Amino acid sequence: MPSFPPAPATRQATTVAVTALAPAAWGTTYAVTTELLPPGHPLFAGLMRALPAGLLGLALTRVLPRGDWWWKAAVLGVLNIGALFPLLFLAAERLPGGVAATLGATQPLLVAGLAIAVLHDRPTAWRWTWGVLGVLGVGLVVLGPGARLDAVGVLAGLGGTAGMAGGVVLTKRWGRPAGAGPLTLAGWQLTAGGLLLLPLALAVEGVPQRIDAGAAGGYLWLGGMGGLIAYTLWFRGIAKLPVGASAPLVLLSPLVAALVGIALGESLSPPQTAGFVLALAALLAAQLNPPNVLIREGRTR
């Protein structure tokens, strides 16, 4: 029997599913941070998540940046890794997981705004609407009446989210140089971000007095699945998907965080369940074309 290549819609659905593994892995960060890692060391946690994974990526690919990609890799490493990781861990330590997750869920809206300025790409009203509904859904899931707001934690959460949004848009604008795959790009950025964090972590925090087996396992998980593997899948997806389709996938992070909370003994109220369904619907709807586009395509066919 002759074989036929998969349809474009099938290929994109597969790419979306594989790319979604990255934010799903990032959704475990809050639980790992609060349950396993030594408190009070966000810089060291970011260092342990970035530098070992980045050096492993360099060892596996054996490809170094060339030309202007030295400074491009450094800029992306700061936005996606060096600034994001410590701010993320700081927000996780100072805020309830729900508040931190809701701040992270605003990333699709920030990406949409930056895409207008940098990529000259105007997201449709369809994706703007579902982006807002996704944030509202995440808010229903993770925010409660007892949620406390810490100014430093809120600024850290927003700063990390804005930095990664900029990293997503610049990654889409610059693409990848010839001969550099997504694993290579992940290795460059993790190494650059880790080298930035190394002197800061040692000078400001130092090494935690005690790193037990649980903390070692937490660092290994965050650097492996949440670091090198997740960022390789993420950069692969960004290169293949429209920016309006890849950005909403970060909504999976707070949803996975909520599921982890349920596994640890928490439960969802009816409003939280409605929010979960709304956020999931927003994530899926952002991958589809608006109804008027589908009608127009049908008439064309």
VMD Tcl script that draws the C-alpha trace (Angstrom):
set ca {
  {0.00 0.00 0.00}
  {1.34 3.48 -0.80}
  {2.10 5.70 2.18}
  {0.97 9.30 2.35}
  {2.41 12.11 4.49}
  {0.18 13.23 7.35}
  {-2.16 16.15 6.72}
  {-1.00 19.61 7.85}
  {-3.68 19.71 10.56}
  {-2.48 16.35 11.90}
  {1.15 17.50 11.89}
  {0.26 20.68 13.76}
  {-1.80 18.76 16.32}
  {1.15 16.45 16.94}
  {3.51 19.42 17.29}
  {1.12 21.09 19.75}
  {0.86 17.91 21.83}
  {4.65 17.45 21.99}
  {5.27 21.15 22.74}
  {2.65 21.04 25.51}
  {4.85 18.62 27.45}
  {7.16 21.56 28.27}
  {4.67 23.76 30.17}
  {3.18 20.63 31.71}
  {6.61 19.84 33.19}
  {6.99 23.45 34.33}
  {3.72 23.09 36.21}
  {5.46 20.85 38.73}
  {7.94 23.61 39.70}
  {5.89 25.04 42.56}
  {5.29 21.67 44.25}
  {8.93 20.63 43.86}
  {10.12 24.00 45.22}
  {7.90 23.99 48.30}
  {8.07 20.27 49.06}
  {11.68 19.35 48.28}
  {14.07 22.28 47.89}
  {15.82 24.17 50.72}
  {13.95 27.47 51.35}
  {15.52 30.87 50.89}
  {17.76 29.99 47.93}
  {15.97 31.02 44.70}
  {19.22 31.98 42.95}
  {20.88 28.68 43.82}
  {17.78 26.77 42.70}
  {17.84 28.60 39.37}
  {21.57 27.87 39.03}
  {21.11 24.16 39.67}
  {18.27 24.02 37.19}
  {20.17 25.81 34.42}
  {23.94 25.30 34.39}
  {24.29 21.50 34.70}
  {21.56 20.97 32.11}
  {23.12 23.53 29.78}
  {26.58 21.98 30.00}
  {25.03 18.56 29.31}
  {23.33 20.01 26.22}
  {26.66 21.42 25.00}
  {28.37 18.08 25.60}
  {25.70 16.22 23.63}
  {25.60 18.56 20.63}
  {29.21 19.85 20.57}
  {28.08 22.96 18.72}
  {28.98 26.50 19.83}
  {27.39 29.76 18.66}
  {28.94 31.60 15.73}
  {28.94 35.24 14.74}
  {26.08 37.31 16.14}
  {24.58 34.22 17.75}
  {26.97 34.69 20.67}
  {25.09 37.79 21.81}
  {21.69 36.49 20.66}
  {22.13 33.32 22.71}
  {23.20 35.46 25.68}
  {20.12 37.70 25.39}
  {17.76 34.73 25.08}
  {19.56 32.98 27.92}
  {18.99 35.98 30.19}
  {15.30 36.33 29.27}
  {14.34 32.65 29.22}
  {16.69 31.36 31.93}
  {18.92 33.76 33.85}
  {16.19 36.21 34.85}
  {13.22 33.82 34.73}
  {14.46 31.07 37.02}
  {15.35 33.10 40.14}
  {12.25 35.28 39.74}
  {10.12 32.15 39.37}
  {11.55 30.55 42.49}
  {11.27 33.83 44.41}
  {7.60 34.15 43.46}
  {7.01 30.50 44.41}
  {8.51 31.14 47.86}
  {6.73 34.43 48.60}
  {3.31 33.82 47.03}
  {0.70 31.08 47.23}
  {0.96 28.80 44.24}
  {-2.35 30.09 42.92}
  {-1.25 33.71 42.78}
  {2.09 32.83 41.17}
  {0.35 30.62 38.61}
  {-2.17 33.31 37.70}
  {0.63 35.80 37.07}
  {2.28 33.27 34.77}
  {-0.99 32.72 32.92}
  {-0.89 36.31 31.65}
  {2.02 35.41 29.37}
  {-0.13 34.79 26.24}
  {-1.47 38.34 26.50}
  {2.06 39.75 26.91}
  {3.28 37.68 23.96}
  {0.38 38.96 21.84}
  {1.27 42.56 22.69}
  {4.99 42.08 21.98}
  {4.21 40.25 18.73}
  {2.52 43.40 17.45}
  {5.60 45.52 18.13}
  {8.36 43.05 17.21}
  {6.87 40.65 14.69}
  {4.22 43.00 13.24}
  {1.81 40.15 13.84}
  {-1.65 41.24 14.94}
  {-3.41 38.47 16.87}
  {-7.05 38.07 15.98}
  {-9.88 39.08 18.30}
  {-10.52 35.34 18.61}
  {-7.14 34.71 20.27}
  {-7.27 37.89 22.37}
  {-10.65 36.80 23.73}
  {-9.55 33.28 24.55}
  {-6.35 34.62 26.10}
  {-8.36 36.74 28.54}
  {-10.76 33.88 29.25}
  {-7.79 31.60 29.90}
  {-6.43 33.96 32.56}
  {-9.90 34.19 34.15}
  {-10.19 30.40 34.14}
  {-6.81 29.97 35.79}
  {-7.76 32.61 38.34}
  {-10.90 30.67 39.26}
  {-8.87 27.50 39.67}
  {-6.02 28.76 41.80}
  {-7.15 31.93 43.56}
  {-9.08 31.68 46.78}
  {-10.35 34.07 49.45}
  {-7.22 33.40 51.52}
  {-4.80 34.31 48.75}
  {-2.28 36.81 50.06}
  {-0.40 39.28 47.89}
  {3.24 40.03 48.58}
  {4.59 43.01 46.62}
  {8.03 41.49 46.05}
  {6.50 38.17 45.01}
  {4.06 39.84 42.59}
  {6.84 41.91 40.98}
  {9.00 38.80 40.69}
  {6.17 36.82 39.09}
  {5.34 39.58 36.60}
  {9.02 40.18 35.82}
  {9.68 36.52 35.08}
  {6.54 36.25 32.96}
  {7.42 39.38 30.96}
  {10.98 38.16 30.44}
  {9.89 34.81 29.06}
  {7.27 36.49 26.87}
  {10.07 38.56 25.36}
  {12.14 35.41 24.94}
  {9.30 33.68 23.08}
  {8.88 36.58 20.64}
  {12.62 37.02 20.01}
  {13.07 33.26 19.55}
  {10.36 33.38 16.89}
  {11.95 36.45 15.24}
  {15.53 35.16 15.19}
  {14.80 31.50 14.52}
  {17.78 29.15 14.68}
  {21.11 29.32 12.83}
  {21.95 26.67 10.29}
  {23.16 23.46 11.90}
  {21.67 24.25 15.31}
  {18.72 22.15 16.41}
  {16.40 22.79 19.37}
  {18.66 20.81 21.72}
  {21.59 23.02 20.73}
  {19.56 26.18 21.31}
  {18.43 24.88 24.70}
  {22.03 24.09 25.66}
  {23.23 27.56 24.68}
  {20.54 29.37 26.63}
  {20.68 27.20 29.74}
  {24.46 27.61 29.85}
  {24.28 31.38 29.34}
  {21.61 31.75 32.01}
  {23.51 29.47 34.39}
  {26.76 31.40 33.96}
  {24.89 34.61 34.78}
  {23.45 33.04 37.94}
  {26.70 31.41 39.13}
  {28.43 34.48 40.65}
  {25.13 35.93 41.88}
  {24.09 32.75 43.67}
  {27.47 32.26 45.32}
  {27.83 35.92 46.35}
  {24.27 36.54 47.56}
  {23.06 33.20 48.92}
  {25.85 30.66 48.92}
  {25.21 26.94 48.98}
  {22.42 25.63 51.24}
  {23.76 24.13 54.44}
  {21.99 20.85 53.80}
  {20.96 19.22 50.52}
  {19.21 15.94 51.29}
  {18.17 13.22 48.88}
  {14.80 14.87 48.26}
  {16.40 18.18 47.33}
  {18.91 16.42 45.06}
  {16.03 14.66 43.32}
  {14.18 17.97 42.99}
  {17.17 19.66 41.37}
  {17.61 16.69 39.04}
  {13.94 16.80 37.97}
  {13.92 20.57 37.45}
  {17.17 20.52 35.47}
  {16.34 17.41 33.44}
  {12.65 17.20 32.61}
  {11.91 20.82 33.55}
  {15.11 22.16 32.00}
  {16.96 20.56 29.10}
  {14.16 18.27 27.87}
  {11.35 20.81 28.32}
  {13.23 23.67 26.66}
  {14.27 21.46 23.75}
  {10.62 20.59 23.11}
  {9.60 24.21 23.65}
  {12.08 25.68 21.16}
  {11.17 22.99 18.65}
  {7.50 23.94 18.97}
  {8.09 27.69 18.79}
  {9.91 27.23 15.49}
  {7.04 25.20 13.98}
  {3.92 26.83 15.45}
  {2.47 30.32 15.01}
  {3.24 32.49 18.02}
  {-0.49 32.79 18.72}
  {-0.76 29.01 19.01}
  {2.34 28.32 21.10}
  {1.92 31.08 23.72}
  {-1.43 29.84 25.15}
  {0.16 26.48 25.91}
  {1.70 28.04 29.05}
  {-1.80 27.85 30.55}
  {-0.99 24.18 31.11}
  {1.51 25.10 33.83}
  {-1.05 26.33 36.41}
  {-3.49 23.62 35.42}
  {-0.88 20.92 36.01}
  {0.04 22.65 39.29}
  {-3.63 22.37 40.32}
  {-3.68 18.67 39.40}
  {-0.52 18.09 41.44}
  {-2.25 19.81 44.35}
  {-5.18 17.44 44.00}
  {-2.78 14.50 44.03}
  {-1.33 15.87 47.28}
  {-4.74 15.91 48.92}
  {-6.37 19.14 47.79}
  {-9.84 19.29 46.20}
  {-11.56 21.55 43.67}
  {-14.74 23.45 44.48}
  {-17.45 23.89 41.80}
  {-16.13 27.36 40.80}
  {-12.60 25.93 40.57}
  {-13.85 23.07 38.40}
  {-15.62 25.58 36.12}
  {-12.40 27.59 35.91}
  {-10.41 24.49 35.03}
  {-12.80 23.70 32.17}
  {-12.73 27.33 30.98}
  {-8.91 27.50 30.98}
  {-8.66 24.18 29.14}
  {-11.23 25.34 26.58}
  {-9.26 28.57 26.06}
  {-6.05 26.61 25.52}
  {-7.68 24.37 22.93}
  {-9.63 27.15 21.20}
  {-6.46 29.19 20.72}
  {-5.16 26.38 18.47}
  {-8.14 26.70 16.13}
  {-9.05 29.21 13.46}
  {-11.99 31.55 14.11}
  {-15.36 30.31 12.81}
  {-15.45 32.91 10.00}
  {-12.10 31.61 8.70}
  {-13.37 28.04 8.71}
  {-16.52 29.09 6.82}
  {-14.45 31.01 4.25}
  {-12.11 28.02 3.76}
  {-15.12 25.73 3.30}
  {-16.59 28.01 0.66}
  {-13.23 28.14 -1.14}
  {-13.05 24.36 -1.25}
}
mol new
graphics top color blue
foreach p $ca { graphics top sphere $p radius 0.5 }
foreach p [lrange $ca 0 end-1] q [lrange $ca 1 end] { graphics top cylinder $p $q radius 0.2 }
display resetview
